[in-house]
Amino acid sequence: MRGEDADELALLHGRLVEGDLDEAGREQLRLRLADPAQRARFVAVMRVDGGLSRLLRTGPAATHRRPRRAPPVRRTAIGWIIALAASLLLAVGVLAWLQPHSAPTAETAPVLARWADQDGRPGLAAGASASGPGELELNDGSRLGLADGTSLTIESERIRQISGRLLVAAKPQPPGRQLVVETVNATVRVVGTAFSVTVAADGTTVAVDSGRVQVQPHQAAAQELTAGMAFLVPTTGAPRLLPASAWSIDLAMARARVGWFGTERNDGLALAYDTKTSQEFAVDTWNVQMPDPGLSGIAAFDTASRLQASLTLSAPTTLAVNLQMWSADGSRWLGAVQRTLDLPAGRQDLDLPLASFEAKQGAALTEMRGLPIRRLSLIAWSGSVSVVVHRLGIRR
């Protein structure tokens, strides 16, 4: 080894143990230690100076001595073995220390949700964010439909919804567990149902399609919602019920028929003669009619929605489906829409766009959008045909 190389190596050693070896110096030292001869020389310098011991036990210690040349390694067998062992150990330690430091790799967090409609996207662990449009599937099989503009964060015990509209189809939850959706205004808890949560500038709106959910406003009492109900937790002001965007009822269930006008059957309600309406309009009328659901109605009228009905006819007949709307405060009747159908005998499953209904009285069709539907009737003008209604619903 040339004398200037040895001096340079000793200088690098001194800067190393004093703690002021910069990145350029580290790279220079790393390149020199790749040479076995210079590595052996460096080990000798470290051993004589006592630096090797300090490096292995406590790391480089500061010293104010000027770097000095160390005597050469003795050419004895034992000295050669010690120098070789030390050089190998030091080469591994120093070279590793000279490499750029990287952050430790964290263990992979468990995946809590996967994109159901986009196989190429990675799964989401706790703390991960997601944006719509798209559909997520949770580990329990529950589905989250993210509309365009929807953003949320997945957490181990809840979904934190930041914005937009989220459609939730929750699988039945095991005892003691609930699916929780939290917004800035409220917390929604469910054990198994289908509902939507919309976060907008005016607050959080929860609408239930089926099942039951509990909405806990952050600044008011909890509200339990069932199918067909919607609830607004406003940014300012008191929470209140709203007309829902969807509603359904199974009239084959006896408890669902309470308050309805019609003739009880085992599998639904049959149209019954309506004396009051017949006298008012001077025409014999048979119908099935729901009871007044209150100010919020059964659902909000929307031409984008569809009315669905399942019924059985004993013979062909003409049937009308009539919807009536009131003002949101219930003070004024505003209009009615109707669709008249010529139906054959047998089981019929109807799917009727509300846009296909005709405004019979009051406001125009488009002017009734968002108003609560407070009366729904199925009407016939002949009593010779049996019409049994099994199910009714309004869907978007």
C-alpha atoms as one frame of an Amber mdcrd trajectory, in Angstrom:
protein
   0.000   0.000   0.000   1.302   3.433  -0.879   2.061   5.870   1.945  -0.481
   8.441   0.771  -3.180   5.725   0.732  -2.332   4.760   4.324  -2.429   8.393
   5.423  -5.775   8.886   3.729  -7.147   5.733   5.373  -5.962   6.914   8.784
  -7.594  10.294   8.171 -10.892   8.626   7.238 -10.609   6.518  10.407 -10.143
   9.635  12.530 -13.147  11.350  10.999 -15.185   8.188  11.488 -14.556   7.850
  15.234 -14.989  11.615  15.738 -18.454  11.349  14.154 -17.925  13.911  11.371
 -17.579  11.601   8.365 -19.980  12.981   5.729 -21.704  11.076   2.919 -18.843
  11.668   0.490 -16.368  10.377   3.082 -18.507   7.315   3.754 -18.608   6.502
   0.069 -14.826   6.944  -0.187 -14.266   4.677   2.824 -16.651   2.085   1.460
 -14.747   1.948  -1.837 -11.393   1.631  -0.033 -12.648  -1.193   2.194 -13.548
  -3.179  -0.900  -9.773  -3.671  -1.327  -8.603  -6.517   1.005  -5.231  -4.830
   1.598  -6.778  -1.509   2.638  -9.401  -3.336   4.706  -6.663  -5.133   6.645
  -4.816  -1.855   7.178  -7.999  -0.194   8.424  -8.629  -3.028  10.887  -5.131
  -2.647  12.225  -5.607   1.082  12.723  -8.913   0.484  14.533  -7.438  -2.215
  16.783  -4.440  -0.202  17.802  -6.538   2.900  18.425  -9.116   0.970  20.455
 -11.842   2.037  18.060 -12.833  -1.471  17.089 -13.800  -2.307  20.659 -15.837
   0.855  21.021 -17.554   0.355  17.657 -18.620  -3.191  18.490 -19.844  -2.367
  22.024 -21.186   1.149  22.039 -20.720   2.565  18.567 -18.147   5.174  17.464
 -16.976   7.325  20.377 -15.857  10.902  19.956 -12.144  11.631  20.375 -10.036
  14.716  19.913  -6.778  12.934  19.033  -5.260  13.683  15.701  -5.199  10.654
  13.390  -1.899   8.844  13.525  -0.330   6.060  11.648  -0.487   2.742  13.406
   2.255   0.147  13.363   1.838  -2.639  10.822   0.121  -5.892  11.694   2.492
  -8.542  13.016   3.216 -11.283  10.551   2.557 -14.101  12.985  -0.061 -16.762
  12.390  -2.162 -15.723  15.348  -1.952 -12.053  14.393  -2.960 -12.928  10.849
  -5.981 -14.893  12.078  -7.053 -12.067  14.410  -6.617  -9.488  11.685  -8.552
 -11.612   9.189 -11.415 -12.254  11.612 -11.515  -8.606  12.625 -11.389  -7.432
   9.039 -14.291  -9.691   8.050 -16.361  -8.546  11.019 -15.515  -4.910  10.437
 -16.162  -5.167   6.706 -19.676  -6.408   7.369 -20.385  -3.861  10.131 -18.834
  -0.811   8.545 -20.100  -1.512   5.065 -23.620  -2.008   6.437 -23.319   1.211
   8.435 -22.158   3.084   5.369 -25.222   2.043   3.337 -28.154   4.506   3.242
 -30.487   3.802   6.135 -34.041   2.715   5.321 -37.083   2.615   7.526 -37.935
  -0.787   8.986 -40.567  -2.697   7.050 -43.810  -2.936   8.985 -45.736  -6.157
   9.091 -48.471  -6.293   6.488 -51.735  -5.104   8.042 -54.783  -7.367   7.591
 -57.074  -6.503   4.682 -60.547  -5.364   5.826 -62.175  -4.686   2.437 -61.621
  -5.493  -1.228 -62.843  -3.840  -4.417 -65.621  -6.109  -5.670 -65.732  -4.573
  -9.145 -62.035  -3.845  -9.768 -59.828  -6.896  -9.312 -56.608  -5.036 -10.045
 -56.879  -2.658  -7.091 -55.242  -3.670  -3.792 -57.259  -4.539  -0.689 -57.789
  -1.938   2.029 -56.362  -2.272   5.535 -57.301  -0.219   8.601 -56.742   3.481
   7.943 -56.944   3.165   4.150 -59.032   5.651   2.159 -61.382   4.897  -0.726
 -63.195   7.058  -3.270 -66.100   6.341  -5.589 -67.361   5.254  -7.918 -66.911
   1.613  -7.009 -68.103  -1.229  -4.806 -66.279  -2.582  -1.762 -66.858  -5.955
  -0.122 -66.061  -6.300   3.584 -64.694  -9.523   5.021 -68.132 -10.522   6.320
 -69.666 -10.192   2.843 -71.336  -6.807   3.414 -71.231  -4.534   0.374 -70.539
  -0.797   0.194 -71.546   1.029  -2.985 -69.614   4.288  -3.368 -71.281   6.786
  -5.685 -69.180   9.232  -7.673 -67.785  11.864  -5.301 -67.999   9.599  -2.253
 -64.947   9.308   0.000 -64.444   7.287   3.171 -61.870   5.669   5.434 -61.925
   1.999   6.423 -61.288   1.307  10.094 -61.305  -1.936  12.051 -64.655  -1.275
  13.742 -66.342   1.384  11.592 -66.555   3.191   8.281 -65.822   6.919   8.449
 -67.701   8.562   5.584 -66.382  11.965   4.582 -68.560  12.893   1.621 -70.978
  11.642  -1.011 -73.584   8.849  -1.058 -72.878   5.382   0.312 -75.188   2.406
  -0.329 -74.829  -0.299   2.321 -76.021  -3.903   2.017 -75.068  -5.309   5.410
 -74.878  -9.016   6.109 -76.452 -10.157   9.411 -73.903  -9.429  12.131 -72.987
 -11.918  14.884 -74.174 -11.253  18.460 -72.407  -8.307  20.008 -71.202  -6.894
  16.700 -72.574  -4.053  14.567 -71.630  -2.474  11.286 -71.045   1.216  12.026
 -70.963   4.141   9.594 -69.830   7.436  11.120 -70.089  10.907   9.593 -69.362
  14.375  10.907 -73.012  14.675  12.000 -74.080  11.210  13.170 -73.304   7.542
  13.807 -75.358   4.815  12.088 -75.458   1.315  13.628 -76.917  -1.735  11.937
 -77.025  -5.500  12.462 -78.199  -6.471   8.965 -80.113  -4.359   6.446 -79.923
  -2.261   3.281 -79.650   1.494   3.624 -77.910   4.560   2.248 -75.938   7.361
   3.864 -75.518  10.693   2.068 -73.109  13.347   3.336 -73.729  16.811   1.890
 -73.242  20.426   2.861 -76.634  20.520   4.599 -75.949  17.429   6.741 -76.173
  13.619   6.772 -79.221  11.782   5.386 -79.896   8.098   6.191 -82.558   6.205
   4.180 -83.548   2.594   4.931 -84.612   0.191   2.170 -85.077  -2.869   4.379
 -84.404  -3.939   7.942 -83.732  -1.560  10.809 -80.968   0.894  11.713 -80.233
   3.259  14.572 -79.044   6.800  13.853 -77.286   8.616  16.682 -76.920  12.340
  15.971 -73.876  13.776  17.718 -75.989  16.514  19.303 -79.449  14.903  19.743
 -81.288  11.749  20.776 -80.987   8.518  18.794 -83.610   7.711  16.144 -84.527
   4.173  15.071 -85.447   3.804  11.404 -87.290   0.986   9.648 -87.883   0.227
   5.965 -89.151   3.235   4.054 -87.933   5.820   6.560 -85.330   8.524   6.020
 -83.725  10.842   8.547 -81.777  14.070   8.120 -79.171  15.159  10.674 -78.550
  18.740   9.509 -75.371  20.721   9.916 -77.466  23.269  11.783 -80.908  22.810
  13.288 -82.820  19.841  14.677 -82.775  16.346  13.103 -85.994  15.370  11.314
 -87.665  12.561   9.388 -87.784  12.843   5.593 -89.621  11.060   2.815 -87.503
   8.060   1.873 -86.303   7.295  -1.642 -87.563   3.712  -1.354 -90.311   1.780
   0.413 -91.743  -1.748   0.427 -94.371  -3.772   2.241 -95.274  -7.469   2.258
 -99.056  -7.630   2.602 -98.899 -11.404   2.932 -97.825 -10.730   6.536-100.825
 -10.058   8.785 -99.069  -7.441  10.907 -98.140  -5.456   7.781-101.835  -5.082
   6.838-102.848  -3.262  10.030-104.761  -0.072   9.151-105.057  -0.858   5.437
-108.386  -0.770   3.612-109.192  -4.064   1.900-110.435  -7.588   2.465-108.108
  -9.833   4.482-106.746 -12.900   2.698-104.130 -15.393   3.852-101.657 -14.182
   1.256-102.505 -10.469   1.054-105.336  -7.968   0.727-108.156  -8.198  -1.798
-109.782  -5.105  -3.287-112.950  -4.225  -1.315-115.979  -2.113  -2.196-115.343
   1.521  -1.187-118.698   3.064  -0.284-117.358   6.569   0.373-115.458   6.862
  -2.912-118.325   5.272  -4.864-120.765   7.848  -3.551-118.342  10.767  -4.008
-117.644   9.999  -7.676-120.960   8.295  -8.479-119.264   5.157  -9.754-118.835
   1.772  -8.101-115.245   1.473  -6.900-113.249  -1.351  -5.346-109.805  -0.685
  -3.958-106.926  -1.465  -1.625-105.649   1.636   0.169-102.923   2.216   2.707
-103.462   4.146   5.958-102.098   7.679   6.272 -98.372   7.225   7.067 -97.988
  10.739   8.491 -96.114  13.812   7.306 -93.119  11.929   5.952 -95.259   9.681
   3.753 -94.087   6.298   2.545 -91.509   7.724   0.140 -90.631  10.832  -1.814
 -92.190  11.120  -5.254 -89.522  11.003  -7.940 -89.908  10.353 -11.658 -86.650
   8.372 -11.483 -88.337   5.847  -9.160 -90.447   2.799 -10.030 -93.524   1.338
  -8.418 -93.460  -2.431  -8.032 -96.488  -4.598  -7.240 -97.207  -8.305  -7.025
-100.870  -9.335  -7.348-103.206 -12.079  -8.560-106.326 -11.577 -10.710-109.133
 -14.112 -11.082-110.001 -12.732 -14.546-108.825  -9.960 -16.909-109.688  -6.473
 -15.669-108.770  -2.775 -15.780-106.814  -1.578 -12.754-105.543   1.869 -11.782
-102.643   2.714  -9.477-103.108   6.104  -7.812-100.588   8.136  -5.743-101.367
  11.346  -3.887 -98.933  13.949  -2.535 -99.147  16.588   0.213 -96.896  19.475
   1.142 -93.979  18.599   3.412 -95.711  20.205   6.404 -98.953  18.314   5.685
-101.017  21.459   5.382-101.942  21.177   1.679-102.911  18.456  -0.763-100.852
  19.162  -3.895-101.728  16.579  -6.505-102.329  13.038  -7.697-100.779  10.839
 -10.380-102.259   7.683 -11.878-101.440   4.818 -14.227-104.263   2.712 -15.718
-103.530  -0.863 -16.806-105.422  -3.600 -18.664-104.230  -6.789 -16.973-104.761
 -10.458 -17.820-105.803 -13.112 -15.321-103.247 -14.798 -13.086-100.194 -13.719
 -11.118 -98.821 -10.338 -12.201 -95.530  -8.699 -11.171 -95.610  -5.055 -12.154
 -92.632  -2.707 -12.505 -93.938   0.742 -13.417 -91.728   3.840 -13.893 -93.298
   6.774 -12.053 -92.366   8.879 -15.087 -95.055   6.907 -16.970 -97.807   8.068
 -14.572-100.165  10.867 -15.578-100.803  13.906 -13.408-104.550  13.762 -12.763
-105.030  16.768 -10.522-102.994  19.518  -8.938 -99.318  20.106  -9.711 -97.474
  18.881 -12.776 -95.479  15.666 -12.569 -92.100  17.392 -12.322 -93.405  19.837
  -9.693 -94.198  16.974  -7.310 -90.647  15.687  -7.126 -89.507  15.199  -3.533
 -93.008  15.530  -2.050 -94.132  12.824   0.404 -96.492  10.163  -0.966 -99.244
   9.923   1.648-101.831   7.848  -0.202-101.459   4.802  -2.430-104.521   3.056
  -3.884-105.158   0.219  -6.332-108.571   0.765  -7.899-110.948  -1.382  -9.966
-114.456  -0.589 -11.272-115.810  -4.122 -11.296-116.527  -6.364  -8.326-116.810
  -9.513 -10.402-113.030  -9.951 -10.521-110.989 -10.854  -7.442-107.759  -8.853
  -7.186-105.390  -9.812  -4.331-102.375  -7.590  -3.651 -99.366  -9.439  -2.176
 -96.533  -6.899  -2.193 -95.966  -3.247  -2.976 -92.804  -1.174  -3.202 -91.158
   1.940  -4.551 -87.545   1.698  -5.741 -85.050   3.896  -7.505
